[in-house]
Amino acid sequence: MIYTTNAIESLNMSLRKVTKARSSFPNDEAVIKLLYLALRNIAKKWTMPIQNWKAALNRFAIIYEDRVPID
């Protein structure tokens, strides 16, 4: 898992996908509500555990033994 601008780009893509699906909004409040609900659904993904993290951490411990603390 690489934490760089990928998270920001992913969030931006998800929000654009939601707003692009609708051609117009009756008012600004409708847009804010839509983005709020989209962010709530997107945030659910952030709480999921990272897949194969244990294997990746073990690999990092081998490659970077002086940098990764072993508990």
C-alpha positions as a Python dict, from the first residue, in 0.01 Angstrom:
ca = {
    (1, 'M'): (0, 0, 0),
    (2, 'I'): (157, 328, -107),
    (3, 'Y'): (17, 636, 63),
    (4, 'T'): (84, 927, -170),
    (5, 'T'): (-148, 1134, -383),
    (6, 'N'): (-325, 811, -486),
    (7, 'A'): (-569, 852, -198),
    (8, 'I'): (-649, 1209, -302),
    (9, 'E'): (-686, 1108, -666),
    (10, 'S'): (-911, 819, -570),
    (11, 'L'): (-1134, 1046, -362),
    (12, 'N'): (-1150, 1303, -641),
    (13, 'M'): (-1238, 1033, -897),
    (14, 'S'): (-1512, 894, -675),
    (15, 'L'): (-1669, 1236, -619),
    (16, 'R'): (-1651, 1325, -988),
    (17, 'K'): (-1812, 994, -1075),
    (18, 'V'): (-2108, 1074, -849),
    (19, 'T'): (-2157, 1431, -972),
    (20, 'K'): (-2097, 1352, -1338),
    (21, 'A'): (-2380, 1097, -1338),
    (22, 'R'): (-2626, 1383, -1285),
    (23, 'S'): (-2659, 1650, -1548),
    (24, 'S'): (-2800, 1926, -1325),
    (25, 'F'): (-2893, 2001, -967),
    (26, 'P'): (-3193, 2201, -848),
    (27, 'N'): (-2981, 2401, -600),
    (28, 'D'): (-2648, 2411, -415),
    (29, 'E'): (-2790, 2224, -118),
    (30, 'A'): (-2863, 1923, -341),
    (31, 'V'): (-2498, 1907, -444),
    (32, 'I'): (-2379, 1931, -85),
    (33, 'K'): (-2614, 1652, 21),
    (34, 'L'): (-2501, 1430, -266),
    (35, 'L'): (-2133, 1485, -185),
    (36, 'Y'): (-2196, 1421, 185),
    (37, 'L'): (-2362, 1088, 112),
    (38, 'A'): (-2089, 995, -135),
    (39, 'L'): (-1818, 1075, 121),
    (40, 'R'): (-1998, 866, 379),
    (41, 'N'): (-1997, 567, 142),
    (42, 'I'): (-1637, 626, 36),
    (43, 'A'): (-1524, 644, 400),
    (44, 'K'): (-1647, 289, 457),
    (45, 'K'): (-1371, 166, 229),
    (46, 'W'): (-1107, 342, 440),
    (47, 'T'): (-1192, 138, 747),
    (48, 'M'): (-1138, -194, 574),
    (49, 'P'): (-813, -373, 657),
    (50, 'I'): (-541, -365, 396),
    (51, 'Q'): (-534, -688, 200),
    (52, 'N'): (-221, -901, 243),
    (53, 'W'): (-67, -647, 482),
    (54, 'K'): (92, -917, 700),
    (55, 'A'): (273, -1068, 400),
    (56, 'A'): (385, -724, 283),
    (57, 'L'): (510, -632, 631),
    (58, 'N'): (708, -956, 654),
    (59, 'R'): (862, -885, 314),
    (60, 'F'): (955, -530, 421),
    (61, 'A'): (1113, -671, 738),
    (62, 'I'): (1335, -895, 525),
    (63, 'I'): (1432, -631, 272),
    (64, 'Y'): (1463, -340, 518),
    (65, 'E'): (1560, -526, 834),
    (66, 'D'): (1725, -220, 990),
    (67, 'R'): (1419, 3, 928),
    (68, 'V'): (1121, -220, 1016),
    (69, 'P'): (1086, -302, 1385),
    (70, 'I'): (991, -660, 1459),
    (71, 'D'): (745, -695, 1746),
}
